Amino acid sequence: MAVELAQSAVYAIEVGGGGVDRLVRELYRLGCTLIDQRIPGYLVVSLTPVRHTQVRGLRSVVKVFPVAGTDFERPVTMPTVPPSNQVGEMVRVVSGHYRGVSGIIRSTSGETIQLEIVLFGRLMTMTLTVESVEPIPVPEAWRG
């Protein structure tokens, strides 16, 4: 594989046909750095000129344009203090058989929480201890 010496620039990709997940996988496969997904239907990535050409040819890509001077240029603000296991918060399981699985807290009761996850294509609820999960920080723009 040849080393790319060209400078990267930040671009927004307009995604059509609902293929965002597949396109994200393709971008990672190409070695692109995903920066942001906060605006539905768009991905913001760092691309070299060679990668820019490759990405323009991918399925689901409607348009690729530089972010300079657009709403995509605004920085994403991440919360400074992680939320404390409240109903509706996104968390990741950090211990046990389901380590690495992410879900949404549906209820809390003392030292246990009810976590809703998708496992094998089905929505499931599991009971875990508060210590077995950690909050997933999400940008303020994604909060409801």
C-alpha positions as CSV (number, residue, x, y, z in Angstrom):
1,M,0.0,0.0,0.0
2,A,1.4,3.4,-1.0
3,V,1.7,6.1,1.6
4,E,-0.3,9.2,0.9
5,L,1.7,12.3,1.4
6,A,-1.1,14.8,0.5
7,Q,-2.8,16.9,3.2
8,S,-6.2,15.9,4.4
9,A,-9.2,18.3,4.2
10,V,-12.6,18.0,5.9
11,Y,-15.6,17.3,3.7
12,A,-19.3,16.7,4.2
13,I,-20.8,13.7,2.4
14,E,-24.5,13.8,1.5
15,V,-25.9,10.3,1.8
16,G,-28.8,9.1,-0.2
17,G,-31.0,6.0,0.0
18,G,-30.6,5.4,3.8
19,G,-27.2,3.8,3.3
20,V,-25.4,5.6,6.2
21,D,-24.4,2.5,8.1
22,R,-23.0,0.7,5.1
23,L,-21.2,3.9,3.9
24,V,-19.6,4.4,7.4
25,R,-18.3,0.8,7.1
26,E,-16.9,1.5,3.7
27,L,-15.2,4.8,4.9
28,Y,-13.5,2.9,7.7
29,R,-12.4,0.2,5.3
30,L,-10.8,2.9,3.1
31,G,-9.1,4.4,6.1
32,C,-11.0,7.6,6.3
33,T,-11.4,9.4,9.6
34,L,-15.1,10.0,10.5
35,I,-15.5,13.2,12.3
36,D,-19.2,13.8,12.8
37,Q,-22.7,12.4,12.1
38,R,-24.8,15.0,13.9
39,I,-26.8,16.2,10.9
40,P,-29.1,13.4,9.6
41,G,-28.2,12.3,6.0
42,Y,-24.7,13.7,6.1
43,L,-21.3,12.4,7.3
44,V,-18.3,14.7,7.9
45,V,-15.0,13.1,7.2
46,S,-11.3,13.9,6.7
47,L,-10.2,13.0,3.2
48,T,-7.0,13.1,1.2
49,P,-7.3,14.0,-2.5
50,V,-7.0,10.2,-3.4
51,R,-9.6,9.2,-0.8
52,H,-11.9,12.1,-2.0
53,T,-11.9,10.5,-5.5
54,Q,-12.6,7.0,-4.1
55,V,-15.4,8.2,-1.8
56,R,-17.2,10.1,-4.7
57,G,-17.6,6.8,-6.5
58,L,-19.2,4.9,-3.6
59,R,-22.8,3.8,-3.7
60,S,-25.2,6.1,-1.6
61,V,-22.9,9.1,-2.0
62,V,-25.0,11.9,-3.5
63,K,-22.5,14.8,-3.1
64,V,-19.1,15.5,-1.5
65,F,-18.3,19.1,-0.6
66,P,-15.8,21.0,1.6
67,V,-17.2,22.1,5.0
68,A,-15.5,25.5,5.1
69,G,-18.1,28.2,5.5
70,T,-21.0,25.7,6.2
71,D,-22.9,24.6,9.3
72,F,-20.8,21.5,9.3
73,E,-17.8,23.6,10.3
74,R,-19.2,24.2,13.8
75,P,-17.4,22.1,16.4
76,V,-19.3,19.3,18.2
77,T,-19.6,20.0,21.9
78,M,-19.3,16.9,24.1
79,P,-20.6,17.0,27.6
80,T,-17.8,17.7,30.2
81,V,-19.5,15.7,33.0
82,P,-20.8,12.3,32.1
83,P,-24.4,11.8,32.9
84,S,-25.3,9.6,35.9
85,N,-27.3,6.6,34.9
86,Q,-30.6,8.2,34.3
87,V,-33.6,6.8,32.4
88,G,-33.1,7.4,28.7
89,E,-29.3,7.7,28.9
90,M,-27.0,5.7,26.5
91,V,-24.6,3.3,28.3
92,R,-22.1,0.6,27.5
93,V,-21.8,-2.6,29.4
94,V,-18.2,-2.8,30.9
95,S,-18.3,-6.2,32.6
96,G,-19.8,-9.6,32.3
97,H,-20.9,-11.7,29.3
98,Y,-22.4,-8.7,27.5
99,R,-19.3,-6.4,27.8
100,G,-19.2,-4.0,24.9
101,V,-22.9,-4.0,24.3
102,S,-24.6,-0.6,24.2
103,G,-28.1,0.2,25.3
104,I,-30.6,2.7,26.8
105,I,-31.5,2.7,30.4
106,R,-35.3,2.1,30.7
107,S,-35.6,2.1,34.5
108,T,-33.5,2.3,37.7
109,S,-34.1,0.8,41.1
110,G,-31.4,1.2,43.8
111,E,-28.3,-0.5,42.6
112,T,-29.8,-2.1,39.5
113,I,-30.9,-0.8,36.1
114,Q,-33.1,-2.2,33.4
115,L,-31.1,-1.8,30.1
116,E,-32.8,-2.1,26.7
117,I,-30.5,-3.6,24.0
118,V,-30.7,-5.1,20.5
119,L,-29.3,-8.6,20.5
120,F,-29.5,-10.9,17.5
121,G,-31.9,-8.5,15.9
122,R,-34.4,-8.5,18.8
123,L,-35.1,-5.9,21.4
124,M,-34.3,-7.3,24.8
125,T,-34.3,-5.9,28.4
126,M,-31.7,-7.0,30.9
127,T,-31.1,-6.2,34.5
128,L,-27.6,-5.1,35.5
129,T,-25.9,-3.5,38.4
130,V,-25.0,0.2,38.2
131,E,-21.3,-0.6,38.4
132,S,-21.5,-2.9,35.3
133,V,-22.2,0.0,32.9
134,E,-20.6,3.3,31.9
135,P,-22.3,6.3,30.3
136,I,-21.6,7.0,26.6
137,P,-21.1,10.7,26.1
138,V,-23.0,12.1,23.2
139,P,-22.8,15.6,21.6
140,E,-25.3,18.1,23.1
141,A,-26.8,18.5,19.6
142,W,-28.0,14.9,19.8
143,R,-29.8,15.2,23.1
144,G,-33.5,15.6,23.0
